[in-house]
Each structure stands twice: as C-alpha cells, then as structure tokens.
Amino acid sequence: MKSTIRDVARMANVSISTVSRVLNNPDLVAKDKREKILEAIEQLNYTPNALARGLIHKRTQTLGVIIPDISNLFYAEVIRGMEDSAHESGNNLIICNTVNDQARRLASVKVLSEKQIDGIVITSEPIYPDSYELFRQLNIPIVLAATHSLEYEIPSVRVNDEQAAYDATEYLIRKGHKRIGMISGSTLDPISGLPRIQGFMRALRTHGLEAAPEIRIEYANYHFEESYEAMKKLYAKFPELTAVFASSDERALGAISYLHENRIQVPEQVSVIGFDNTRMAGMSYPKLTTVAQPLYQMGFQAVRKLDQLINGKQLDELRTYMSHWIEERHSVRDININ
C-alpha cells in the first residue's frame, strides 16, 4: 500500500506539518529533524501527492489545452511545441477535445477548473461572450493559440491569416495563373474561414482579376472527404481554372485526389497550393506547395506566454503574430515558363 505523509510523520516522530515544511521549505526545519524526515521518506518510498502540494503553493503545475478536433494533423506539431514548453517550465498538460461543440467546450473549461489547473490554452476557436464570462468568473489565466480575440484583452499567438492567404494567392498569380479557384472554410468562421477568403479576394482585386466568389470559391470543412466533393463542385462550375488555393493542407489533398481520379494532372493542368505545412504536405504526390505556419513554435510560445501570466510576469506583447512563408514543393506549375 502506498505510504502517506502520516506514515512519514509517525516514523520520524514529528508532526505532519513538520513533514510538510521539509517538503516545501526545508530550511525552516532544524537539521536533525530534517534528516530524520528525509530518511523516513526514503525508507517508505514516499511520493508527495501533487494536488496536495499544489494546495500549499496555490499551484498544481498543470495546464489545460482545449482543442476542437484532435484528429486534425494541424494539432500534432502544435501540441508537441506546447509539451516541450510545458516541460521546460515544469508544467504538465491536460488535453481536452471538444469536437467543435460549444457546450462541450464550456464543460471542458469547468472540468479543468475543478482539477485546479493553473491556466488554459485555447486553440483555433473564437471566444464567444458566454465563454469569456465563464473565464472571468473562474479567474483562470487564458492564452489563445492559432486564434485571437479583438473584442477581449486575451493574449494570443497566431499568424496573420488574411495576409497569408493574400500571399498564397499572389504566389499563384506571379506564377502566371489568373483563373484561380479556392476551397475554403465557412464565411461564418472568423478565425480561419473569413480572413483567408478576404486575403484571397484582396489579392485578386489588387492584380486586376475579377473577384467573383460565387464562381471562384467552394466551401467545405477541413475534412478530406468534404474537400474532395468541394473540388468536384468547383471544377464543375469553373472548368477553365488553372490553379486552386485550398485553405488547409487536408483540403488541398482532397482537391488533388479528385483531380487525380479524373485524370486531371497536377500541376501540369491544375496547380494546387495548401495552407498549414502539416507533415502530410510532404507525403502527397505530388508533394504539396503550401503556406507554412510555424506550428511547433506557435504551441511553444503559447505555453510560455501562459506560464508568464501565471507567474505574474509582464508580457512583451498581447497579440503575437508569427511569420508565415511559402514552402515550395511540386504541386504548383509556373505557366510563365514556356
């Protein structure tokens, strides 16, 4: 049976409070008593309960992470960065998967609060008024990763999605493409849907191309199957297109799969560029050119920022925008070259 602090106190013939002081402020205990207690701890193989120690220090060294869909490969690298950052700062992570459900998201926050976590990182989702009110009531430090809130003063780490989409579209235009379509998330998604659509449309207008969303854009969630169907619909209404900007890598792979199955060569006939630079981007055929986000660094910095908040340190900036870039592979053809 596992030893308790009471067993240690009995063996060392001291009070429980004295054992607790040795565990948390050993310099406050006389050397002879301290040595007796440490010897008892070693003999009993006693391990202090993390929650009990957390109650003493008002810290549990545990952070919550809320993710909308853990099956999305986007989060693999983000979580790896979070985990490394947490390890560096002496914290542990509890990951909650909300399956894009608002009620489940709020329930996860309440569960994390009951477990006395020190702070929460929320990924990819907007902050609604009911969520913000709950955070305020629970008084839990919050940092946003791959999302932000302009309405509330919540620290965040992300790329500029609108500018990244602009750069992806302009990249295609500079490669000679004018008949460009897009596979996008919903216009109702204020995080990665609408901003990327706005960047796409701005690039078309800047370069004097007709911006007709009803022709150029087809909508789908980020899953492969829906993206496949979106590419089918896009090609049916816009068969003269020579390039597609897909606003996630999984959407891009759905598009490539449809084109391949219908003997439309990529990139010889239709070029495809994705968004995110997940591991799958380098596994596809052809290998996917994509807008790269610094996924690992995003997760790492979000947890670092949260740890600073918890420890009462001044943040360098409230909203951190990380750099993006175009990762060139083989799925985009330069049609300026004869």
C-alpha positions as CSV (number, residue, x, y, z in Angstrom):
1,M,0.0,0.0,0.0
2,K,1.2,3.5,-0.8
3,S,2.8,5.4,2.0
4,T,1.3,8.7,3.2
5,I,2.6,11.8,4.9
6,R,1.1,10.5,8.1
7,D,3.3,7.4,7.9
8,V,6.4,9.6,7.4
9,A,5.4,11.7,10.4
10,R,4.9,8.6,12.6
11,M,8.2,7.0,11.6
12,A,10.2,10.3,12.2
13,N,8.2,11.0,15.4
14,V,7.3,14.5,14.2
15,S,4.0,16.3,13.3
16,I,2.5,16.2,9.8
17,S,3.1,20.0,9.5
18,T,6.8,19.5,10.1
19,V,7.0,16.9,7.3
20,S,5.1,19.4,5.1
21,R,7.7,22.1,5.9
22,V,10.5,19.8,4.9
23,L,8.9,19.1,1.6
24,N,8.2,22.7,0.8
25,N,10.5,24.9,2.9
26,P,13.3,22.6,4.3
27,D,15.4,25.5,5.5
28,L,12.8,26.3,8.1
29,V,13.3,22.9,9.9
30,A,16.2,22.1,12.2
31,K,18.9,19.9,10.6
32,D,18.4,16.9,12.8
33,K,14.7,16.8,12.3
34,R,15.1,17.4,8.6
35,E,17.5,14.4,8.3
36,K,15.2,12.1,10.2
37,I,12.2,13.0,8.0
38,L,14.3,12.6,4.8
39,E,15.4,9.2,6.0
40,A,11.8,8.2,6.7
41,I,10.7,9.4,3.2
42,E,13.5,7.3,1.6
43,Q,12.7,4.2,3.6
44,L,8.9,4.4,3.0
45,N,9.5,5.4,-0.7
46,Y,7.0,8.2,-0.1
47,T,6.0,10.4,-3.0
48,P,4.1,13.7,-2.1
49,N,0.7,14.0,-3.7
50,A,0.9,16.6,-6.5
51,L,-2.6,18.0,-5.7
52,A,-1.8,18.3,-2.0
53,R,1.5,20.1,-2.8
54,G,-0.5,22.3,-5.2
55,L,-2.8,23.4,-2.5
56,I,0.1,24.5,-0.4
57,H,1.7,26.5,-3.2
58,K,-1.5,27.6,-4.8
59,R,-0.2,25.9,-8.0
60,T,-0.7,22.4,-9.5
61,Q,1.9,22.9,-12.3
62,T,-0.8,21.7,-14.6
63,L,-2.1,23.5,-17.7
64,G,-5.3,22.7,-19.8
65,V,-5.3,22.7,-23.6
66,I,-8.6,22.9,-25.4
67,I,-8.6,21.5,-29.0
68,P,-11.6,21.4,-31.4
69,D,-10.6,18.2,-33.1
70,I,-7.6,16.2,-32.1
71,S,-7.8,14.1,-35.3
72,N,-6.7,17.1,-37.3
73,L,-3.0,16.7,-38.1
74,F,-2.6,20.5,-37.7
75,Y,-2.5,20.0,-33.9
76,A,0.2,17.3,-33.8
77,E,3.1,19.8,-34.1
78,V,1.3,22.5,-32.1
79,I,0.9,20.1,-29.2
80,R,4.5,18.9,-29.5
81,G,5.6,22.6,-29.1
82,M,3.2,23.0,-26.1
83,E,4.5,19.9,-24.4
84,D,8.2,20.9,-24.8
85,S,7.4,24.3,-23.5
86,A,5.5,22.9,-20.5
87,H,8.3,20.5,-19.7
88,E,10.8,23.4,-19.8
89,S,8.7,25.4,-17.3
90,G,8.0,22.4,-15.0
91,N,4.3,22.1,-16.1
92,N,2.1,19.2,-17.3
93,L,-0.7,19.3,-19.9
94,I,-4.2,18.0,-19.8
95,I,-5.7,18.0,-23.3
96,C,-9.5,18.3,-23.9
97,N,-11.0,17.5,-27.3
98,T,-14.3,19.4,-27.8
99,V,-15.2,18.1,-31.3
100,N,-16.2,21.6,-32.3
101,D,-19.1,21.7,-29.8
102,Q,-19.7,24.8,-27.8
103,A,-21.4,23.0,-24.9
104,R,-18.6,20.5,-24.7
105,R,-16.0,23.4,-24.7
106,L,-17.7,25.1,-21.8
107,A,-17.9,21.7,-19.9
108,S,-14.2,21.1,-20.5
109,V,-13.3,24.5,-19.0
110,K,-15.4,23.7,-15.9
111,V,-13.7,20.3,-15.5
112,L,-10.3,21.8,-15.9
113,S,-11.2,24.4,-13.2
114,E,-12.3,21.6,-10.9
115,K,-8.9,19.9,-11.4
116,Q,-7.4,23.2,-10.2
117,I,-5.3,23.7,-13.3
118,D,-3.2,26.9,-13.4
119,G,-4.2,28.1,-16.8
120,I,-5.7,27.2,-20.2
121,V,-4.6,27.4,-23.8
122,I,-7.5,27.5,-26.3
123,T,-6.7,26.7,-29.9
124,S,-8.3,27.7,-33.2
125,E,-11.7,28.8,-32.0
126,P,-13.3,32.2,-31.4
127,I,-14.1,33.5,-27.9
128,Y,-17.8,33.9,-27.5
129,P,-19.3,36.1,-24.8
130,D,-20.5,33.1,-22.7
131,S,-17.0,31.6,-22.8
132,Y,-15.4,34.9,-21.8
133,E,-17.9,35.3,-18.9
134,L,-17.0,31.8,-17.6
135,F,-13.3,32.6,-17.8
136,R,-13.9,35.8,-15.9
137,Q,-15.9,34.0,-13.2
138,L,-13.4,31.2,-12.8
139,N,-10.5,33.7,-12.8
140,I,-8.3,31.3,-14.9
141,P,-5.4,32.7,-17.0
142,I,-6.1,32.2,-20.7
143,V,-3.9,32.3,-23.8
144,L,-5.1,31.7,-27.4
145,A,-3.1,29.7,-30.0
146,A,-3.9,29.8,-33.7
147,T,-6.8,32.2,-32.9
148,H,-7.3,35.6,-31.3
149,S,-9.9,37.9,-29.8
150,L,-10.1,41.5,-30.8
151,E,-13.1,42.0,-28.5
152,Y,-11.4,40.9,-25.3
153,E,-7.9,41.6,-24.0
154,I,-6.7,37.9,-24.1
155,P,-3.1,37.1,-25.1
156,S,-2.7,35.2,-28.3
157,V,-0.2,33.6,-30.7
158,R,-1.0,33.1,-34.4
159,V,-0.2,34.0,-38.0
160,N,-1.9,36.8,-39.9
161,D,-4.4,34.6,-41.8
162,E,-5.6,37.3,-44.1
163,Q,-2.1,38.2,-45.2
164,A,-1.0,34.6,-45.5
165,A,-4.0,33.9,-47.8
166,Y,-3.1,37.0,-49.8
167,D,0.5,35.8,-50.2
168,A,-0.6,32.3,-51.3
169,T,-2.9,33.8,-54.0
170,E,-0.3,36.3,-55.1
171,Y,2.2,33.5,-55.4
172,L,-0.1,31.7,-57.9
173,I,-0.7,35.0,-59.8
174,R,3.1,35.6,-60.1
175,K,3.4,32.1,-61.5
176,G,1.1,33.2,-64.3
177,H,-2.2,31.9,-63.0
178,K,-5.3,34.1,-63.5
179,R,-8.1,31.5,-63.4
180,I,-7.7,30.7,-59.7
181,G,-10.3,28.9,-57.6
182,M,-10.5,28.4,-53.8
183,I,-11.6,25.7,-51.4
184,S,-12.4,27.4,-48.2
185,G,-13.9,27.1,-44.7
186,S,-17.1,28.9,-43.9
187,T,-17.5,32.7,-44.1
188,L,-19.0,32.3,-40.6
189,D,-15.7,31.2,-39.2
190,P,-14.0,34.4,-38.1
191,I,-10.6,32.7,-37.3
192,S,-9.5,30.8,-40.5
193,G,-12.6,31.0,-42.7
194,L,-13.4,34.6,-43.4
195,P,-9.9,36.1,-43.1
196,R,-8.5,33.7,-45.6
197,I,-11.3,34.4,-48.0
198,Q,-10.7,38.1,-47.6
199,G,-7.0,37.6,-48.3
200,F,-7.8,35.6,-51.5
201,M,-10.2,38.2,-52.7
202,R,-7.9,41.1,-51.9
203,A,-5.1,39.5,-54.0
204,L,-7.4,39.1,-57.0
205,R,-8.5,42.7,-56.8
206,T,-5.0,44.0,-56.3
207,H,-3.9,42.3,-59.5
208,G,-6.9,43.4,-61.5
209,L,-8.6,40.0,-61.6
210,E,-12.3,39.5,-61.4
211,A,-13.3,38.7,-57.8
212,A,-16.4,36.6,-58.2
213,P,-16.8,34.4,-55.1
214,E,-19.9,32.6,-56.4
215,I,-17.7,31.2,-59.2
216,R,-14.2,31.1,-57.7
217,I,-15.0,29.7,-54.2
218,E,-16.4,26.4,-53.0
219,Y,-16.9,25.8,-49.2
220,A,-16.1,22.7,-47.2
221,N,-15.0,21.8,-43.7
222,Y,-11.3,20.7,-43.4
223,H,-12.0,17.0,-43.7
224,F,-10.6,15.2,-46.8
225,E,-14.0,13.8,-47.9
226,E,-15.8,17.1,-48.0
227,S,-12.9,18.8,-49.7
228,Y,-12.9,16.1,-52.4
229,E,-16.6,17.0,-53.0
230,A,-15.8,20.7,-53.0
231,M,-13.2,20.3,-55.7
232,K,-15.7,18.3,-57.7
233,K,-18.2,21.2,-57.5
234,L,-15.6,23.9,-58.1
235,Y,-14.3,22.2,-61.2
236,A,-17.9,21.7,-62.5
237,K,-18.7,25.4,-62.3
238,F,-15.2,26.7,-63.1
239,P,-13.6,24.1,-65.5
240,E,-11.2,26.6,-67.0
241,L,-9.3,27.1,-63.7
242,T,-5.6,26.5,-63.8
243,A,-4.9,26.8,-60.0
244,V,-6.6,26.2,-56.7
245,F,-5.8,27.7,-53.3
246,A,-7.0,25.3,-50.6
247,S,-7.2,26.9,-47.2
248,S,-5.8,23.9,-45.4
249,D,-3.5,21.0,-46.4
250,E,-6.2,18.4,-45.9
251,R,-8.5,20.4,-48.2
252,A,-5.6,20.6,-50.7
253,L,-5.2,16.8,-50.6
254,G,-8.9,16.3,-51.2
255,A,-8.6,18.5,-54.2
256,I,-5.6,16.7,-55.6
257,S,-7.3,13.3,-55.1
258,Y,-10.4,14.4,-57.1
259,L,-8.2,15.8,-59.9
260,H,-6.0,12.7,-60.0
261,E,-9.0,10.3,-60.1
262,N,-10.4,12.3,-63.0
263,R,-7.2,12.3,-65.0
264,I,-6.5,16.0,-64.5
265,Q,-2.8,16.3,-63.9
266,V,-1.3,18.2,-61.0
267,P,0.4,20.6,-61.6
268,E,0.6,20.2,-65.4
269,Q,-3.1,21.1,-65.8
270,V,-4.2,22.4,-62.4
271,S,-1.8,23.7,-59.7
272,V,-2.7,23.3,-56.0
273,I,-1.4,25.2,-53.0
274,G,-2.4,24.4,-49.4
275,F,-2.2,26.1,-46.0
276,D,-0.5,25.0,-42.7
277,N,2.5,22.8,-43.8
278,T,1.5,19.8,-41.8
279,R,3.5,16.6,-42.2
280,M,1.1,15.3,-44.8
281,A,2.2,18.1,-47.2
282,G,5.5,16.3,-47.8
283,M,3.8,12.9,-48.2
284,S,1.4,13.6,-51.0
285,Y,2.0,13.1,-54.7
286,P,3.0,15.5,-56.0
287,K,4.5,16.9,-52.8
288,L,2.3,19.9,-51.7
289,T,3.4,23.5,-52.0
290,T,1.8,25.2,-49.1
291,V,1.6,28.3,-46.8
292,A,3.7,27.3,-43.8
293,Q,2.8,28.2,-40.3
294,P,5.4,27.8,-37.5
295,L,3.2,25.2,-35.8
296,Y,5.7,24.0,-33.2
297,Q,6.8,27.5,-32.3
298,M,3.2,28.6,-32.0
299,G,2.4,26.0,-29.4
300,F,5.7,26.6,-27.6
301,Q,5.2,30.3,-27.4
302,A,1.5,30.0,-26.3
303,V,2.5,27.9,-23.3
304,R,5.5,30.2,-22.5
305,K,3.1,33.2,-22.5
306,L,0.7,31.3,-20.3
307,D,3.4,30.5,-17.8
308,Q,4.5,34.1,-17.7
309,L,0.9,35.2,-17.0
310,I,0.6,32.6,-14.2
311,N,3.8,33.8,-12.6
312,G,2.7,37.5,-12.7
313,K,5.3,38.5,-15.3
314,Q,4.7,41.3,-17.8
315,L,4.1,40.1,-21.3
316,D,6.2,41.6,-24.1
317,E,3.0,41.9,-26.3
318,L,-0.6,41.0,-26.0
319,R,-1.2,39.6,-29.5
320,T,1.8,37.9,-31.1
321,Y,1.8,37.4,-34.9
322,M,4.3,34.8,-36.1
323,S,5.8,34.8,-39.6
324,H,4.5,32.6,-42.3
325,W,6.2,31.6,-45.6
326,I,5.5,29.7,-48.8
327,E,7.0,26.2,-48.7
328,E,7.6,25.4,-52.3
329,R,7.4,21.7,-53.4
330,H,6.0,20.2,-56.6
331,S,2.2,21.0,-56.8
332,V,2.4,24.4,-58.4
333,R,3.5,25.0,-62.0
334,D,4.9,28.2,-63.3
335,I,3.0,28.9,-66.5
336,N,5.1,31.9,-67.3
337,I,7.8,29.4,-68.5
338,N,7.2,28.1,-72.0
